[in-house]
Amino acid sequence: MVKIWTTEEKANDKIIAVIDNYIYKCNPRTEDMDEFSKALKMKDIPAKKTLGIPFPYLKEIRYQEGKSYIQVLFGKDSEEHLRITDEGRLREIFEFLSGIIPRSTVCTEKLKPLHAAKKPLIALLVVSALFLYTLFIANELGHGEVYDVHGEHYFSLAGVVLLLATLGVKNVLLIYIPLITIAILAFIGKFRRPPVFHRIIIRR
């Protein structure tokens, strides 16, 4: 069995191949691609610029919709990406692998909206709390209060907050509002469009 995909697009793995019980990815120089492809078709695997992963080492192959790569999990804790920006080709490779790997199960998982948005929600809460704290200190400094941080605490969170607060209420708003906006947009995006995972799980 020999199946080969090639591309010269930037940020892509130039050659991805499935030969017998191995997944290969090769990144030769552009001028060497034909030579590499011909060698792979003859099952003559190039020694340089080639990574091969045997089927028996595989644990899981994962494709998340919207991403430009396929995750290949193998060995104890190893991971490799097959980088493909063409979504149609990416799906084609995933579907081909899903039909040939022994003792595998294919499943699709869609995260619940709140679960998908958990990380941006935590980021939003943390940034909002820091914003309110910094704004409070800035306001206090503007009314004559004195705060001081010395030595090892100067670069602590409290020290950073105090440093930002000394810039004044207006600058604190200018710093934090864009950060809060980014966190809100990330939360809304993840909540409205939870990621969909396609997985090939290999049983051992």
MOPERA-V448515 format. One record per pair of residues at least 6 apart in sequence whose C-alpha atoms are under 6 Angstrom apart, sorted by the first residue. I is the first residue (numbers start at 1). J is the second residue. D is the distance in whole Angstrom. If there is no record, write none. Layout:
BEGIN
<<I J D> <I J D>>
END
This chain:
BEGIN
<<1 19 6> <1 20 5> <2 18 6> <2 19 5> <3 17 6> <3 18 5> <4 16 6> <4 17 4> <5 15 6> <5 16 5> <6 14 5> <6 15 5> <7 14 5> <8 14 6> <12 83 5> <12 84 5> <13 27 6> <13 83 5> <14 27 5> <15 25 6> <15 26 5> <16 24 6> <16 25 4> <17 23 6> <17 24 5> <21 54 6> <21 55 5> <22 53 5> <22 54 4> <22 55 6> <23 52 6> <23 53 5> <24 51 6> <24 52 4> <25 50 6> <25 51 5> <26 49 6> <26 50 4> <27 49 6> <28 49 6> <57 74 5> <57 75 5> <58 74 4> <59 73 6> <59 74 5> <59 202 5> <60 73 5> <60 200 6> <60 201 5> <60 202 6> <61 71 6> <61 72 5> <61 199 6> <61 200 5> <62 70 6> <62 71 5> <62 198 6> <62 199 5> <63 70 5> <63 197 6> <63 198 5> <64 196 6> <64 197 4> <65 196 6> <68 84 5> <68 85 5> <69 81 6> <69 82 5> <69 83 4> <69 84 5> <70 81 6> <70 82 5> <71 81 5> <72 79 6> <72 80 5> <73 79 5> <84 90 6> <103 202 6> <103 203 6> <104 201 5> <104 202 4> <104 203 6> <105 200 6> <105 201 5> <106 199 6> <106 200 5> <107 198 6> <107 199 5> <108 197 6> <108 198 4> <109 196 6> <109 197 5> <110 196 4> <111 194 6> <113 191 5> <113 194 5> <116 190 6> <116 194 5> <117 187 5> <117 190 5> <117 191 5> <120 183 6> <120 186 6> <120 187 5> <121 187 6> <124 183 5> <134 161 6> <134 165 5> <137 165 6> <138 165 4> <138 168 6> <138 169 6>>
END
